[in-house]
Amino acid sequence: MTAQIIDGKEASARLKDAVAAAVADLKAKHGVVPGLSTVLVGEDPASQVYVASKQKTAHALGMNSVQHTLAGDVSEAEVLALIRTLNADPAVHGILVQLPVPKHIDSFKVITTTSPAKDVDGLHPESAGRLVAGGEALVPCTPMGCVMMAKDVLGDLTGLHAVVVGRSNLVGKPVAHLLLNENCTVTIAHSRTKDLAAVCRTADILVAAVGRKEMIRGNWIKPGATVIDVGINRVPVDGGKNKLYGDVNFAEASEVAAFITPVPGGVGLMTVACLMVNTLKACCTQNGIADVAVPMKLPPRR
């Protein structure tokens, strides 16, 4: 068996096309343009790349996007004051503070100061609580992308056993709840799970979000399973560049799984597209607009 690649570039392009169409519809019907504000604190190279990508994508889809770049030694009070200003700005529908922030700034304060209505990262405790309770909420972008990709290749997920390796607030916990909402039976596993390999082998859907290079081997995977690899592990190579590895040994897993996401070229590309979905959704909700179709699943392939 050779697994079918779940192509993040192709999938994210379909989703972004649907968002662009909805943004155009929103402008035409209501004269409203979704507004995204990103906040970058410091000069972390990876964060700079991520924020630039988000800015570029938002503009390409017809949204307004403004980047606020603050020095690495900015005070916590100044960061929180900026967030409160953005909370009060009716032209700003989504706020994203690029994490991690410098150590002298409390990231939890940053998250909780952001208005839940504009929390397009889906990390506010109110957003997390609504997700757990099965209510309407902005959900974290990477978990949203994971579930969209799984549904795109499998269709209805009802009754499937999903194993999520990782329990972070950013990916592991929210993706588990999203899969529960899709009527999966869900096991959350982690580094201290007894006989982790055996647990993984029970999964129809295996989501790897543990942050360890190629930890999950081919013989950990149930034949015919769908593997969603969220891991981004940077390893320096000659020339000063980094090579990216997932949490799954791709070569081994590809011989066992039915579907698999690559690293790079998989979930990461969907994350930015899902951020655009959240920004559009937040804009429509804040303006009481219900006649614009916010794409909450991947559109069919053409």
MARMARTI-928560 format. One record per residue: y, x, z of N, C-alpha, C, CB in turn; residue in one letter. Coordinates in steps of 0.1 Angstrom, whole numbers, padded with zeros to 4 digits, always signed. Glycine has a CB too. Layout:
BEGIN
YXZYXZYXZYXZA;...
//
This chain:
BEGIN
-0012+0008+0000+0000+0000+0000+0012+0009+0000+0000-0010+0012M;+0022+0005-0008+0035+0012-0008+0046+0001-0005+0038+0019-0022T;+0053+0003+0005+0063-0007+0010+0074-0009-0001+0069-0003+0023A;+0078-0022-0002+0090-0025-0010+0103-0021-0002+0090-0040-0014Q;+0112-0014-0008+0124-0010-0002+0133-0022-0001+0131+0002-0010I;+0139-0024+0011+0150-0033+0013+0163-0026+0011+0149-0040+0027I;+0169-0028+0000+0180-0020-0005+0193-0025+0001+0181-0021-0020D;+0199-0017+0011+0211-0022+0018+0223-0022+0008+0214-0012+0029G;+0223-0013-0001+0235-0014-0011+0235-0026-0019+0234-0001-0020K;+0223-0030-0024+0222-0043-0032+0225-0055-0023+0208-0044-0039E;+0219-0055-0011+0220-0067-0003+0235-0068+0002+0211-0065+0010A;+0241-0057+0006+0255-0058+0011+0264-0062-0001+0259-0045+0017S;+0261-0058-0013+0270-0062-0024+0269-0077-0026+0265-0055-0037A;+0257-0083-0025+0256-0097-0026+0264-0104-0016+0242-0101-0026R;+0264-0099-0003+0271-0106+0008+0286-0104+0006+0266-0100+0021L;+0290-0092+0002+0305-0090+0000+0310-0099-0011+0307-0075-0002K;+0302-0101-0022+0307-0109-0032+0309-0124-0027+0296-0109-0044D;+0300-0128-0019+0301-0142-0013+0313-0143-0004+0288-0145-0005A;+0316-0132+0004+0328-0132+0013+0341-0132+0004+0328-0120+0022V;+0341-0124-0006+0353-0124-0015+0356-0137-0021+0351-0113-0026A;+0345-0144-0025+0347-0158-0031+0352-0167-0021+0333-0163-0037A;+0347-0166-0008+0352-0175+0002+0366-0172+0006+0343-0174+0015A;+0370-0159+0006+0384-0155+0009+0393-0161-0001+0385-0140+0010V;+0389-0160-0014+0397-0166-0025+0399-0181-0023+0391-0162-0038A;+0388-0188-0019+0388-0202-0017+0397-0206-0006+0374-0207-0014D;+0397-0198+0005+0405-0200+0017+0420-0199+0013+0402-0190+0027L;+0423-0189+0005+0437-0187+0000+0442-0199-0008+0439-0174-0008K;+0433-0203-0018+0436-0213-0027+0438-0227-0020+0426-0215-0038A;+0430-0230-0010+0430-0243-0004+0440-0244+0008+0417-0246+0002K;+0442-0232+0015+0450-0233+0027+0461-0223+0028+0441-0231+0039H;+0462-0213+0018+0472-0203+0018+0471-0193+0030+0485-0209+0019G;+0458-0192+0035+0456-0183+0047+0448-0171+0042+0448-0191+0058V;+0452-0159+0047+0445-0147+0044+0440-0141+0057+0455-0137+0037V;+0426-0138+0057+0421-0132+0069+0427-0119+0072+0405-0131+0068P;+0430-0116+0085+0436-0104+0089+0427-0096+0099+0450-0106+0095G;+0424-0084+0096+0416-0075+0104+0425-0063+0109+0404-0070+0097L;+0425-0061+0122+0432-0049+0128+0421-0040+0134+0442-0053+0138S;+0421-0027+0129+0412-0017+0135+0420-0008+0144+0404-0010+0124T;+0414-0003+0154+0421+0006+0164+0412+0018+0165+0423-0001+0178V;+0417+0030+0161+0410+0043+0162+0418+0051+0172+0410+0049+0148L;+0410+0055+0182+0416+0064+0193+0410+0078+0191+0413+0058+0207V;+0418+0088+0189+0413+0102+0187+0410+0105+0173+0401+0104+0196G;+0403+0116+0171+0401+0122+0157+0386+0125+0155+0409+0134+0155E;+0377+0117+0161+0363+0119+0158+0360+0117+0143+0354+0109+0167D;+0354+0127+0136+0353+0126+0122+0344+0114+0117+0346+0138+0117P;+0333+0111+0125+0325+0100+0121+0332+0087+0122+0312+0100+0129A;+0340+0086+0133+0347+0073+0135+0358+0072+0125+0354+0073+0149S;+0364+0082+0120+0374+0082+0110+0368+0076+0097+0381+0095+0107Q;+0356+0081+0094+0349+0077+0082+0345+0062+0083+0336+0085+0079V;+0340+0058+0094+0337+0043+0096+0349+0034+0095+0330+0041+0110Y;+0360+0038+0101+0372+0029+0101+0377+0029+0086+0383+0035+0110V;+0378+0040+0079+0382+0040+0066+0374+0031+0057+0382+0055+0060A;+0361+0031+0059+0352+0023+0051+0355+0008+0054+0337+0026+0054S;+0358+0005+0066+0360-0009+0070+0374-0014+0064+0361-0011+0085K;+0384-0005+0064+0397-0008+0058+0395-0010+0043+0406+0003+0061Q;+0388-0001+0037+0387-0002+0022+0380-0015+0018+0379+0011+0017K;+0369-0018+0025+0361-0030+0022+0370-0043+0024+0349-0031+0030T;+0377-0043+0035+0385-0055+0038+0395-0057+0026+0392-0054+0051A;+0402-0047+0022+0412-0048+0011+0405-0052-0002+0419-0035+0009H;+0393-0047-0004+0386-0050-0017+0382-0064-0017+0374-0041-0018A;+0380-0070-0006+0376-0084-0005+0387-0094-0004+0366-0087+0006L;+0400-0089-0005+0411-0098-0005+0417-0100+0009+0408-0110-0011G;+0413-0093+0019+0418-0095+0032+0430-0086+0035+0407-0093+0043M;+0438-0089+0045+0448-0080+0051+0441-0072+0061+0460-0088+0056N;+0444-0059+0061+0438-0050+0071+0448-0039+0075+0425-0044+0066S;+0450-0037+0088+0459-0027+0093+0452-0018+0103+0471-0034+0100V;+0453-0005+0101+0447+0004+0110+0457+0010+0120+0441+0016+0102Q;+0454+0009+0133+0462+0015+0143+0456+0028+0148+0465+0005+0155H;+0462+0039+0146+0456+0052+0150+0464+0058+0162+0456+0062+0138T;+0457+0060+0172+0463+0065+0185+0457+0079+0188+0460+0055+0196L;+0466+0087+0194+0462+0100+0198+0450+0100+0208+0474+0108+0204A;+0442+0111+0208+0431+0111+0217+0435+0111+0232+0423+0123+0214G;+0447+0116+0235+0451+0116+0249+0460+0104+0253+0459+0129+0251D;+0460+0094+0245+0467+0081+0248+0462+0075+0261+0466+0071+0236V;+0471+0069+0268+0466+0063+0281+0458+0051+0279+0478+0061+0290S;+0450+0048+0288+0442+0035+0288+0451+0023+0287+0432+0034+0300E;+0462+0024+0295+0472+0013+0296+0478+0010+0282+0483+0016+0306A;+0481+0021+0274+0487+0019+0261+0477+0012+0252+0491+0032+0255E;+0464+0016+0252+0454+0010+0244+0452-0005+0247+0440+0017+0246V;+0452-0008+0260+0450-0022+0264+0462-0030+0260+0448-0023+0279L;+0474-0024+0261+0486-0031+0257+0486-0034+0242+0499-0023+0260A;+0482-0025+0234+0481-0027+0219+0471-0039+0217+0476-0015+0212L;+0460-0039+0224+0450-0050+0222+0456-0063+0225+0437-0047+0230I;+0464-0064+0236+0470-0076+0240+0480-0081+0230+0477-0075+0254R;+0487-0071+0224+0497-0075+0213+0490-0081+0201+0505-0062+0209T;+0478-0075+0198+0470-0080+0186+0464-0093+0189+0459-0070+0183L;+0460-0095+0202+0455-0108+0206+0465-0120+0204+0451-0108+0221N;+0478-0116+0206+0489-0126+0205+0494-0128+0191+0500-0123+0214A;+0490-0120+0181+0495-0120+0168+0487-0130+0159+0495-0106+0161D;+0493-0141+0155+0486-0151+0147+0481-0146+0133+0494-0163+0145P;+0487-0135+0128+0482-0130+0115+0470-0121+0117+0494-0122+0109A;+0466-0118+0129+0454-0110+0132+0443-0119+0136+0457-0098+0142V;+0433-0120+0128+0421-0128+0132+0410-0121+0137+0417-0136+0119H;+0409-0108+0134+0398-0100+0139+0403-0086+0144+0388-0097+0128G;+0398-0082+0156+0402-0069+0162+0389-0061+0164+0409-0071+0176I;+0390-0049+0159+0379-0040+0161+0384-0026+0167+0371-0037+0148L;+0380-0023+0179+0383-0010+0184+0371-0001+0182+0387-0011+0200V;+0373+0010+0174+0362+0018+0171+0356+0025+0183+0366+0028+0160Q;+0344+0023+0186+0337+0030+0197+0329+0042+0192+0328+0020+0204L;+0327+0052+0200+0332+0054+0213+0347+0057+0214+0323+0064+0220P;+0353+0054+0225+0366+0058+0228+0366+0070+0237+0375+0047+0235V;+0376+0078+0239+0376+0090+0247+0372+0086+0262+0390+0097+0248P;+0366+0096+0269+0360+0093+0282+0370+0088+0292+0354+0105+0287K;+0383+0091+0291+0392+0086+0301+0396+0071+0299+0405+0095+0301H;+0391+0065+0289+0393+0051+0286+0380+0043+0289+0398+0049+0271I;+0382+0033+0297+0370+0025+0300+0367+0015+0289+0373+0017+0313D;+0356+0018+0282+0352+0010+0270+0350-0005+0274+0340+0015+0263S;+0345-0007+0286+0343-0021+0290+0356-0029+0292+0335-0022+0304F;+0366-0022+0297+0379-0028+0297+0385-0031+0283+0389-0019+0305K;+0382-0022+0274+0386-0024+0260+0380-0037+0254+0383-0012+0251V;+0366-0038+0257+0359-0049+0252+0363-0062+0258+0344-0047+0254I;+0365-0062+0271+0369-0075+0278+0383-0079+0276+0366-0073+0292T;+0392-0069+0272+0406-0073+0270+0407-0079+0256+0415-0060+0270T;+0399-0076+0247+0399-0082+0233+0396-0097+0235+0389-0075+0224T;+0404-0105+0228+0401-0120+0228+0387-0123+0222+0412-0127+0221S;+0379-0131+0229+0366-0134+0223+0367-0141+0210+0359-0144+0233P;+0378-0148+0207+0380-0154+0194+0382-0144+0183+0392-0164+0195A;+0387-0132+0187+0390-0122+0177+0380-0110+0178+0404-0117+0178K;+0370-0111+0186+0361-0101+0189+0351-0099+0177+0354-0103+0202D;+0355-0094+0166+0346-0093+0155+0334-0083+0156+0354-0090+0142V;+0334-0075+0167+0323-0067+0170+0312-0075+0178+0327-0055+0178D;+0316-0086+0183+0307-0095+0191+0302-0089+0204+0295-0097+0182G;+0310-0081+0210+0306-0074+0222+0312-0080+0235+0310-0059+0222L;+0321-0089+0234+0327-0095+0246+0316-0102+0254+0339-0104+0243H;+0317-0101+0268+0306-0108+0276+0306-0123+0272+0309-0107+0290P;+0317-0130+0269+0316-0144+0265+0309-0146+0252+0331-0149+0264E;+0311-0136+0243+0303-0137+0230+0288-0135+0232+0309-0126+0220S;+0285-0125+0241+0271-0123+0244+0265-0134+0251+0270-0110+0253A;+0272-0140+0260+0267-0152+0268+0264-0164+0259+0277-0156+0278G;+0273-0166+0249+0271-0177+0240+0259-0175+0231+0284-0179+0231R;+0257-0162+0227+0245-0159+0219+0232-0162+0227+0245-0145+0214L;+0232-0157+0239+0220-0160+0248+0218-0174+0250+0222-0152+0261V;+0228-0182+0252+0227-0196+0254+0225-0205+0242+0239-0202+0261A;+0225-0198+0230+0222-0205+0218+0235-0212+0212+0211-0215+0219G;+0246-0208+0217+0259-0214+0213+0265-0207+0201+0269-0215+0224G;+0276-0212+0196+0283-0206+0185+0291-0194+0190+0293-0217+0178E;+0290-0183+0183+0297-0171+0187+0298-0161+0176+0289-0164+0199A;+0307-0152+0177+0307-0140+0168+0297-0130+0174+0322-0133+0168L;+0288-0126+0165+0277-0118+0170+0278-0104+0165+0263-0124+0166V;+0273-0093+0171+0274-0080+0166+0269-0078+0152+0266-0070+0175P;+0276-0070+0145+0274-0069+0130+0261-0063+0126+0285-0061+0124C;+0256-0053+0133+0244-0047+0129+0232-0056+0131+0242-0033+0137T;+0231-0062+0143+0220-0072+0144+0220-0083+0134+0220-0078+0158P;+0232-0088+0131+0234-0099+0121+0228-0094+0108+0248-0103+0119M;+0231-0082+0104+0226-0076+0091+0211-0075+0092+0232-0063+0089G;+0205-0070+0103+0191-0069+0104+0183-0082+0101+0187-0064+0118C;+0188-0093+0108+0182-0106+0106+0184-0111+0092+0187-0116+0116V;+0196-0109+0086+0198-0113+0072+0188-0107+0063+0212-0110+0068M;+0186-0094+0065+0177-0086+0056+0162-0091+0058+0178-0071+0059M;+0158-0093+0070+0145-0098+0073+0142-0111+0066+0142-0099+0088A;+0152-0121+0068+0151-0134+0062+0151-0133+0046+0162-0143+0067K;+0158-0124+0041+0159-0122+0027+0146-0119+0020+0169-0112+0023D;+0138-0112+0027+0125-0108+0021+0113-0117+0026+0121-0094+0024V;+0115-0123+0038+0104-0131+0044+0106-0146+0044+0102-0126+0058L;+0119-0150+0042+0122-0164+0042+0122-0169+0057+0111-0172+0034G;+0115-0180+0060+0115-0185+0073+0107-0176+0082+0108-0199+0073D;+0113-0172+0094+0107-0163+0103+0100-0170+0114+0118-0154+0109L;+0099-0183+0114+0093-0191+0125+0078-0186+0127+0092-0206+0121T;+0076-0183+0140+0062-0180+0145+0059-0165+0143+0053-0188+0137G;+0067-0157+0137+0064-0143+0135+0067-0136+0148+0072-0137+0124L;+0059-0125+0151+0061-0117+0163+0070-0105+0159+0047-0112+0168H;+0082-0105+0166+0091-0094+0163+0091-0085+0176+0105-0100+0161A;+0090-0072+0173+0091-0062+0184+0104-0054+0181+0079-0053+0184V;+0113-0054+0191+0126-0047+0191+0124-0035+0200+0138-0056+0195V;+0125-0023+0194+0124-0011+0202+0138-0006+0204+0116+0000+0194V;+0143-0008+0217+0157-0005+0220+0163-0017+0228+0165-0002+0208G;+0171-0015+0238+0176-0025+0246+0191-0024+0248+0169-0026+0260R;+0198-0018+0238+0213-0017+0240+0220-0030+0238+0218-0006+0229S;+0232-0030+0244+0240-0042+0242+0245-0044+0228+0252-0042+0251N;+0246-0032+0220+0251-0032+0207+0241-0037+0197+0256-0018+0203L;+0228-0034+0198+0218-0038+0189+0206-0045+0195+0213-0025+0181V;+0199-0038+0204+0186-0043+0209+0186-0057+0214+0181-0033+0219G;+0195-0059+0224+0195-0072+0230+0200-0083+0221+0204-0072+0243K;+0211-0081+0214+0215-0092+0205+0206-0095+0193+0229-0089+0199P;+0199-0085+0188+0190-0087+0177+0178-0095+0182+0186-0074+0170V;+0174-0092+0194+0163-0100+0200+0166-0115+0201+0159-0094+0214A;+0179-0118+0206+0183-0132+0207+0185-0139+0194+0196-0132+0215H;+0190-0131+0184+0191-0137+0171+0177-0140+0165+0198-0127+0161L;+0167-0132+0167+0153-0134+0163+0147-0146+0170+0145-0122+0164L;+0150-0147+0183+0146-0159+0191+0152-0172+0185+0150-0158+0206L;+0164-0171+0181+0171-0183+0174+0164-0186+0161+0186-0180+0172N;+0157-0177+0155+0150-0179+0142+0135-0183+0145+0150-0167+0133E;+0132-0186+0158+0119-0191+0162+0108-0180+0161+0115-0203+0154N;+0112-0168+0162+0103-0157+0164+0098-0156+0179+0109-0143+0160C;+0086-0151+0180+0082-0146+0194+0086-0132+0195+0066-0148+0195T;+0094-0129+0205+0101-0116+0206+0097-0108+0218+0116-0118+0206V;+0093-0095+0215+0091-0085+0226+0102-0074+0225+0077-0079+0224T;+0109-0072+0236+0118-0061+0237+0111-0049+0243+0131-0065+0245I;+0110-0038+0236+0103-0026+0241+0114-0015+0242+0091-0022+0232A;+0110-0004+0248+0120+0007+0250+0112+0019+0254+0130+0003+0261H;+0120+0030+0257+0113+0043+0259+0104+0043+0271+0124+0053+0262S;+0105+0034+0280+0096+0033+0292+0085+0023+0291+0104+0031+0304R;+0084+0017+0279+0073+0007+0277+0060+0014+0277+0075-0001+0264T;+0050+0009+0284+0037+0015+0285+0030+0013+0271+0028+0009+0296K;+0024+0024+0266+0017+0024+0253+0026+0017+0242+0003+0016+0254D;+0037+0023+0240+0047+0018+0231+0041+0016+0217+0059+0026+0230L;+0033+0026+0213+0027+0025+0199+0018+0013+0198+0018+0038+0197A;+0011+0009+0208+0002-0003+0207+0011-0015+0206-0007-0004+0219A;+0022-0016+0214+0031-0027+0213+0037-0029+0199+0042-0026+0224V;+0041-0017+0193+0047-0018+0180+0037-0023+0170+0052-0004+0176C;+0024-0019+0172+0014-0024+0162+0011-0039+0162+0001-0016+0165R;+0017-0046+0171+0015-0061+0172+0026-0068+0164+0015-0066+0186T;+0036-0060+0158+0048-0066+0153+0046-0070+0138+0059-0057+0154A;+0049-0083+0135+0051-0087+0121+0065-0081+0116+0050-0102+0119D;+0075-0081+0125+0088-0075+0122+0090-0065+0133+0099-0087+0122I;+0093-0053+0129+0095-0042+0138+0110-0037+0136+0085-0030+0136L;+0118-0039+0146+0132-0034+0146+0133-0022+0154+0142-0045+0150V;+0136-0010+0148+0137+0002+0155+0152+0006+0158+0130+0014+0147A;+0156+0006+0171+0169+0009+0174+0170+0017+0187+0178-0005+0176A;+0163+0028+0187+0161+0036+0199+0169+0049+0199+0146+0039+0201V;+0173+0053+0187+0182+0065+0186+0174+0078+0187+0192+0065+0197G;+0162+0079+0183+0154+0091+0183+0148+0093+0169+0142+0090+0194R;+0150+0105+0164+0146+0108+0150+0131+0106+0148+0150+0123+0147K;+0128+0098+0139+0114+0095+0134+0104+0094+0146+0110+0107+0126E;+0108+0087+0157+0099+0085+0168+0088+0076+0164+0107+0079+0180M;+0090+0066+0156+0080+0056+0153+0072+0061+0140+0086+0042+0150I;+0060+0064+0142+0051+0069+0132+0044+0058+0124+0041+0079+0138R;+0038+0062+0113+0031+0053+0104+0020+0045+0111+0026+0060+0093G;+0013+0052+0120+0001+0046+0127+0006+0037+0139-0008+0056+0132N;+0019+0036+0141+0024+0026+0150+0027+0012+0144+0037+0031+0157W;+0025+0011+0131+0029+0000+0123+0018-0009+0119+0038+0004+0111I;+0019-0022+0121+0008-0031+0116+0009-0032+0101+0011-0045+0122K;-0003-0031+0095-0003-0032+0080+0003-0045+0075-0017-0031+0075P;+0013-0043+0066+0020-0055+0060+0032-0059+0068+0010-0066+0060G;+0036-0052+0078+0047-0055+0086+0060-0053+0079+0047-0048+0099A;+0071-0059+0083+0085-0056+0078+0092-0047+0089+0093-0069+0076T;+0097-0036+0084+0103-0026+0093+0118-0025+0090+0096-0012+0091V;+0126-0027+0100+0140-0026+0100+0144-0015+0108+0147-0040+0104I;+0149-0004+0102+0152+0009+0109+0167+0010+0111+0147+0021+0101D;+0172+0008+0123+0186+0009+0126+0191+0023+0130+0189-0001+0138V;+0181+0032+0132+0185+0045+0136+0193+0053+0127+0172+0053+0139G;+0203+0060+0132+0211+0070+0124+0212+0082+0133+0226+0064+0121I;+0203+0092+0130+0202+0104+0137+0207+0116+0128+0188+0107+0142N;+0218+0122+0132+0223+0133+0124+0218+0147+0128+0239+0133+0125R;+0212+0154+0118+0206+0167+0120+0213+0177+0112+0191+0167+0118V;+0219+0187+0117+0226+0197+0109+0217+0205+0100+0233+0208+0118P;+0222+0207+0088+0214+0215+0078+0223+0226+0073+0209+0205+0066V;+0218+0234+0064+0225+0245+0059+0238+0240+0052+0217+0254+0049D;+0249+0248+0053+0261+0244+0047+0270+0236+0056+0258+0236+0034G;+0266+0233+0068+0275+0226+0078+0274+0211+0077+0289+0231+0076G;+0266+0206+0068+0265+0191+0066+0254+0186+0075+0263+0187+0052K;+0254+0173+0077+0243+0166+0085+0234+0159+0075+0249+0157+0095N;+0221+0159+0079+0212+0150+0072+0208+0138+0081+0199+0158+0068K;+0208+0126+0075+0205+0115+0083+0190+0111+0083+0213+0103+0078L;+0186+0108+0095+0172+0104+0097+0172+0091+0105+0163+0115+0105Y;+0162+0082+0102+0160+0070+0109+0152+0072+0122+0154+0059+0101G;+0149+0061+0129+0141+0061+0141+0126+0061+0136+0144+0050+0150D;+0124+0058+0124+0110+0056+0118+0107+0067+0108+0109+0042+0111V;+0095+0072+0109+0091+0082+0099+0088+0074+0086+0077+0089+0104N;+0098+0075+0077+0099+0067+0065+0087+0069+0056+0111+0069+0057F;+0083+0082+0054+0072+0085+0045+0059+0079+0050+0070+0100+0043A;+0056+0080+0063+0044+0075+0068+0044+0059+0068+0042+0080+0082E;+0055+0054+0073+0057+0039+0074+0056+0032+0061+0070+0036+0081A;+0061+0039+0050+0061+0033+0037+0046+0031+0032+0068+0042+0027S;+0037+0038+0037+0023+0036+0033+0016+0025+0040+0015+0049+0035E;+0022+0019+0050+0016+0009+0058+0023-0005+0057+0015+0013+0072V;+0037-0004+0058+0045-0016+0058+0045-0023+0045+0059-0013+0063A;+0049-0036+0045+0051-0043+0032+0066-0042+0028+0048-0058+0034A;+0075-0042+0038+0089-0040+0035+0095-0030+0045+0097-0054+0035F;+0105-0022+0040+0111-0013+0049+0125-0010+0045+0103+0000+0050I;+0134-0007+0054+0148-0003+0051+0149+0012+0052+0158-0010+0061T;+0155+0018+0042+0157+0033+0043+0169+0037+0051+0158+0038+0028P;+0169+0050+0055+0180+0056+0061+0183+0069+0054+0178+0059+0077V;+0195+0071+0048+0206+0061+0047+0202+0051+0036+0219+0068+0044P;+0212+0041+0034+0210+0031+0023+0204+0018+0028+0202+0037+0013G;+0203+0016+0041+0197+0004+0046+0207-0005+0054+0185+0007+0054G;+0204-0005+0067+0211-0014+0076+0226-0011+0077+0205-0014+0090V;+0229+0002+0077+0243+0007+0079+0252+0000+0069+0244+0021+0077G;+0248-0001+0057+0257-0008+0046+0259-0022+0049+0251-0006+0033L;+0249-0029+0055+0251-0043+0059+0260-0045+0070+0237-0049+0062M;+0261-0035+0079+0270-0036+0091+0284-0039+0087+0269-0024+0099T;+0290-0032+0077+0303-0034+0073+0305-0047+0066+0308-0022+0063V;+0295-0051+0058+0296-0064+0051+0296-0076+0062+0284-0066+0042A;+0288-0074+0072+0288-0084+0083+0301-0085+0091+0276-0082+0092C;+0307-0073+0092+0321-0073+0098+0330-0082+0091+0326-0059+0100L;+0329-0082+0077+0338-0090+0069+0334-0105+0071+0336-0086+0054M;+0321-0108+0072+0317-0122+0075+0324-0126+0088+0302-0123+0076V;+0323-0118+0099+0328-0122+0112+0344-0124+0111+0325-0111+0122N;+0351-0115+0103+0365-0117+0102+0369-0130+0095+0371-0105+0094T;+0361-0133+0085+0364-0146+0077+0361-0157+0087+0355-0146+0065L;+0350-0157+0094+0346-0168+0103+0356-0170+0114+0332-0165+0109K;+0361-0158+0120+0371-0159+0130+0384-0165+0125+0374-0145+0135A;+0388-0162+0113+0400-0167+0107+0399-0183+0105+0402-0161+0093C;+0387-0187+0100+0385-0201+0097+0385-0209+0111+0372-0204+0090C;+0379-0203+0121+0378-0210+0134+0391-0211+0140+0368-0202+0143T;+0399-0200+0140+0412-0200+0146+0422-0210+0139+0418-0186+0146Q;+0420-0212+0127+0429-0221+0119+0423-0235+0118+0431-0215+0106N;+0411-0238+0124+0405-0251+0123+0401-0255+0109+0415-0261+0128G;+0397-0245+0101+0393-0248+0087+0378-0249+0086+0398-0236+0078I;+0373-0260+0081+0359-0262+0080+0354-0264+0066+0355-0275+0088A;+0363-0264+0056+0358-0266+0042+0357-0254+0034+0368-0276+0036D;+0356-0242+0041+0354-0230+0034+0340-0224+0038+0365-0219+0037V;+0332-0221+0028+0318-0217+0031+0317-0202+0036+0309-0219+0019A;+0315-0200+0049+0313-0187+0054+0299-0183+0052+0318-0186+0069V;+0296-0173+0045+0281-0169+0042+0274-0164+0054+0281-0159+0030P;+0265-0171+0060+0258-0167+0071+0243-0162+0068+0257-0178+0082M;+0240-0161+0055+0228-0155+0051+0231-0149+0037+0217-0166+0049K;+0221-0140+0033+0223-0134+0020+0222-0144+0008+0213-0122+0018L;+0231-0144-0001+0230-0152-0012+0218-0148-0021+0243-0152-0021P;+0212-0157-0029+0201-0154-0037+0204-0143-0047+0196-0167-0045P;+0194-0135-0051+0197-0125-0062+0199-0132-0075+0184-0116-0063R;+0207-0126-0083+0210-0132-0096+0200-0128-0106+0224-0128-0101R;
//
